[in-house]
């Protein structure tokens, strides 16, 4: 299975980023949660800062557009195949930057994509 990074991960069970991590785990995906606050989701530690993560296939964004500029270079440095902009995270500036760097983008809901087999 491919490795996914959930950027904006939260230990709060009601947050969609938390649901995405749990959904990925349930489907046997390798997942690395990265958030602004330390914590855990299931057995996984939420990494803070901008950890070096090799072999990333997909980044799932759960950060509001105004919080994304601090992560532009970081996400590009991960060299993912694609970045999924979940509802509420759409950012044309970041989408253009990713495309300029050869990274696919999708404006979709990762949970729906996982449930429908489109992930």
VENTAQUI-V733598 format. One record per pair of residues at least 12 apart in sequence whose C-alpha atoms are under 7 Angstrom apart, sorted by the first residue. I is the first residue (numbers start at 1). GAP is how many residues later the second one is. D is the distance in Angstrom with one decimal. If there is no record, write none. Layout:
I,GAP,D / I,GAP,D
This chain:
1,28,5.5 / 1,29,6.7 / 2,27,6.4 / 2,28,6.4 / 2,55,5.8 / 3,26,6.6 / 3,27,4.7 / 3,28,5.7 / 3,52,6.8 / 3,53,5.2 / 3,54,5.4 / 3,55,6.7 / 4,26,6.3 / 4,27,4.8 / 4,28,6.3 / 4,52,6.0 / 4,53,5.9 / 4,54,4.7 / 4,55,5.7 / 5,26,5.7 / 5,27,4.8 / 5,28,5.8 / 5,29,7.0 / 5,53,6.3 / 5,54,4.7 / 5,55,6.2 / 6,15,6.9 / 6,26,6.3 / 6,27,4.8 / 6,28,5.9 / 6,53,5.9 / 6,54,4.8 / 6,55,6.4 / 7,26,6.4 / 7,27,5.0 / 7,28,6.0 / 7,52,6.8 / 7,53,6.0 / 7,54,5.2 / 7,55,5.8 / 7,56,7.0 / 8,26,6.0 / 8,27,4.5 / 8,28,6.8 / 8,53,6.6 / 8,54,4.7 / 8,55,5.3 / 9,24,5.4 / 9,25,5.4 / 9,26,4.6 / 9,37,6.9 / 10,25,6.3 / 11,28,5.7 / 11,29,5.6 / 11,30,5.5 / 17,45,6.1 / 18,23,6.7 / 20,90,6.9 / 20,91,6.0 / 33,13,5.0 / 33,14,6.2 / 34,12,5.3 / 34,13,4.6 / 34,14,5.7 / 35,12,6.1 / 35,13,5.3 / 36,12,5.5 / 36,13,6.9 / 50,24,6.7 / 53,25,6.6 / 54,24,6.9 / 56,22,6.4 / 56,23,6.8 / 56,24,5.0 / 57,23,4.8 / 57,24,5.0 / 57,25,6.6 / 58,22,5.4 / 58,23,6.0 / 58,24,5.0 / 58,25,5.6 / 59,21,6.7 / 59,23,6.5 / 59,24,4.7 / 59,25,6.2 / 60,23,5.9 / 60,24,4.9 / 60,25,6.5 / 61,23,6.1 / 61,24,5.3 / 61,25,6.1 / 61,28,6.8 / 62,24,6.4 / 62,27,6.5 / 63,26,6.1 / 64,24,6.5 / 64,25,5.0 / 65,24,5.4 / 65,25,6.6 / 65,26,5.6 / 72,22,6.9 / 76,22,6.9 / 80,23,6.7 / 81,22,5.6 / 81,23,6.1 / 82,21,5.4 / 82,22,4.3 / 82,23,5.3 / 83,21,6.4 / 83,22,4.9 / 83,23,6.4 / 84,21,5.8 / 84,22,4.8 / 84,23,5.9 / 84,24,6.5 / 85,21,6.0 / 85,22,4.7 / 85,23,6.1 / 86,21,6.1 / 86,22,5.3 / 86,23,4.9 / 86,24,6.5 / 87,21,6.6 / 87,22,6.2 / 90,17,6.8
